[in-house]
Amino acid sequence: MAASQAFDWRMPVALRFGSGCSGTLADELGQSRALVLAFEPAGPLGLRAAWTAGLGARLLDWVTVPEGLSTLALARQLSARTWPLLTAQPGAVLLALGGGSVLDLAKLLRSVPAEGGFEAVAAALRGTAPWPPLHHAPLWLVPTTAGTGSEVTRWATLWDTDGPVAVKRSFDEPWGFAERAFVDPVLTLSAPAALTRDTALDSFAHALEALWNRHANPVSDALAVQAARRVRAHLAGVLEAPSQLPGREQLALAALEAGLAFAQTRTALAHALSYALTLEQGVPHGLAVAAWLPTACRLAAGRDARVDAALEAVFGVKALAAPAALQQWLQGLGVPCDPADHGVSDAEARVHAALASARGRNFIGAPA
Ligand SMILES: [Fe+2]
């Protein structure tokens, strides 16, 4: 299947990219007030002090998000503090600073229900009720990792840990898009090695999943190939010299390119397969997706001339040799790249089931 030459492209997020660009935020706000939702390290890193000084009287509140997964329980707890403020200050910007979990939480918290409180929102997330009428506060996102692409997508994941078994809940709505995003590679300098590697693998996976995707188009292909090549070229160097800004800039750019591509195509087979590893074994998202990438690559290669050309451009070998090249690269980074490495003994059955899922059906190798 060739990528369609006729396609839609929707990207309403106004982007600013560049080292130091988050420093322009306070000016950009003008007279608007801001409620900051920030990752925990913002305090020790000095970001809280700098932003608090920059925002001055415009800062409504500084809400710290504890490290860990974005859960419904956490959103419920934070909403008790953020929603009254956003309701009392119409027009105030919800400004989120952090990794994908913080940005995803912010996408939900910017939406204040007119009635029913948090439980009405929770019911909609669980799919048991339609969304209540929502008021959406302006949302500005400032990622501190080079990975999720959350700053340019309209979806978010929240883990529902209220019941005896944790369940992944996602929403994918037009109001999930932020108004603005500031991608500042300087903010990624503080990311520890494992986080740097795992988030880079996530953006690499977003690029590949955008390529072997039924919704690909020539523009998403160009961005995805570029993103994947960039991660391959620069990740090892950044892990060796994490304080060097040029490499960090390349990974941040790659994450943004991959984000822009998969914001249009969405994810595919490797993501569909990854969630069980995260849910059942706590494997970080980037590692969980990476474990399934060679499997998906083997199923994708040799099937479609467009995808084969893209794989050749990414890996510099013939498409049928791409899965081995991918595996070799992951092994060189010390990344387990076989589901069996995580104790999975029923990979084939899992692939079969995943191909029938919503994400799996995006995969070019899924049955039509
Ligand atoms: Fe991902």
Residues whose N, C-alpha, C, O or C-beta is under 5 A from the ligand:
A	BS01	LIG	D202
